[in-house]
Amino acid sequence: MNDVQWAAFKEKRAKSSFRMRFHLSEKDKEYVRTKGMEKIESHAYDFIRKRLAPATPANDGKQTPMKGHPVFIAQHALGCCCRSCLDKWHHIPKGRELTENEMDEIVAIIMRWISEEINQIQ
């Protein structure tokens, strides 16, 4: 997602009071700083592959906890938490496995949001 697309996405997201309520806590930020962005990105790929990438994920709609890891918070903040949200927010249809490219884009969005949260860019 380039800068123009990111700005448009953030503008759309700003209209959702649900999505806008998600922010990293100080504890989450410290976790990111301690683990490092590379490790968090590795976690993001792992979560996306296991919980989102299958054509019919287990417990779809409930597979992403609302807390417990910075990536989970990011997924909810960005509409990357379940296949219905991916369809609505990112136009990635349900019922088929995610491509490597789609997973890369989802992780890139998550990491960009986490980075902005850490650096307090709103």
C-alpha positions in Angstrom: 0.0 0.0 0.0 1.6 3.2 -1.1 1.4 6.5 0.8 -1.7 7.7 -1.2 -3.5 4.5 -0.6 -2.6 4.5 3.0 -3.9 8.1 3.4 -7.2 7.1 1.7 -7.5 4.0 3.9 -6.8 6.1 7.1 -9.5 8.6 5.9 -12.0 5.8 5.5 -11.0 4.2 8.8 -11.4 7.5 10.6 -15.2 7.3 9.9 -15.4 4.1 11.9 -15.7 4.8 15.6 -15.2 1.0 16.3 -11.8 0.9 14.4 -10.6 4.2 15.7 -10.9 3.1 19.4 -8.0 0.7 19.0 -4.6 1.9 20.1 -1.6 0.2 21.5 -1.3 0.4 25.3 2.0 1.4 26.9 2.5 -2.3 27.7 2.0 -3.2 24.0 4.4 -0.5 22.9 7.0 -1.7 25.4 6.5 -5.3 24.1 7.2 -4.1 20.5 10.3 -2.2 21.6 11.6 -5.1 23.6 10.9 -7.7 20.9 11.8 -5.5 17.9 9.8 -4.9 14.8 11.4 -7.9 13.0 10.0 -10.3 15.6 6.6 -8.6 15.6 6.5 -8.9 11.9 7.3 -12.6 12.2 4.4 -12.9 14.7 2.1 -11.1 12.3 2.9 -13.5 9.5 2.4 -16.4 11.8 -1.0 -15.1 13.0 -2.2 -14.3 9.4 -1.1 -17.7 8.0 -2.8 -19.7 10.8 -5.9 -17.6 11.5 -6.8 -15.6 8.4 -5.2 -17.2 5.3 -7.3 -20.4 5.0 -10.3 -20.3 2.8 -12.5 -21.1 5.8 -10.6 -20.3 9.0 -11.6 -21.9 12.2 -13.9 -19.7 14.3 -14.1 -17.1 11.5 -15.3 -13.9 13.0 -13.9 -14.8 16.4 -10.4 -16.0 15.6 -8.6 -12.8 16.6 -8.5 -11.8 20.3 -9.3 -8.2 21.2 -6.1 -8.0 23.3 -3.0 -9.9 24.3 -0.7 -9.0 21.4 0.0 -5.8 19.4 -0.7 -7.6 16.2 -4.2 -8.5 17.4 -4.9 -4.9 18.3 -3.7 -3.8 14.8 -5.8 -6.4 13.1 -9.0 -5.0 14.7 -7.9 -1.4 14.1 -7.4 -2.1 10.4 -10.2 -4.5 9.5 -7.8 -7.5 9.2 -9.3 -9.5 12.0 -11.6 -12.0 10.1 -12.5 -12.8 6.5 -15.7 -10.7 6.6 -13.7 -7.6 7.7 -11.0 -8.4 5.0 -13.8 -8.4 2.4 -15.4 -5.2 3.7 -12.3 -3.2 4.3 -9.8 -4.6 1.8 -11.9 -6.2 -0.9 -10.3 -9.6 -0.3 -13.1 -12.1 -0.9 -14.1 -14.8 1.5 -14.1 -18.5 0.6 -10.6 -18.8 -0.9 -7.1 -19.0 0.5 -5.2 -15.8 0.8 -2.3 -15.4 -1.7 1.2 -14.7 -0.6 0.9 -11.2 -2.0 -2.3 -10.6 0.0 -0.6 -11.8 3.2 2.4 -9.6 2.5 0.1 -6.6 2.1 -1.9 -7.3 5.3 1.3 -7.7 7.3 2.7 -4.5 5.7 -0.4 -2.6 6.8 -0.2 -4.0 10.3 3.4 -3.1 10.6 2.9 0.4 9.3 0.1 1.0 11.8 2.1 -0.4 14.7 5.1 1.8 13.7 2.8 4.9 13.6 1.4 3.9 17.0 4.8 3.5 18.5 5.9 6.9 17.0 2.5 8.5 17.8 1.8 9.5 14.2 -2.0 9.9 13.8 
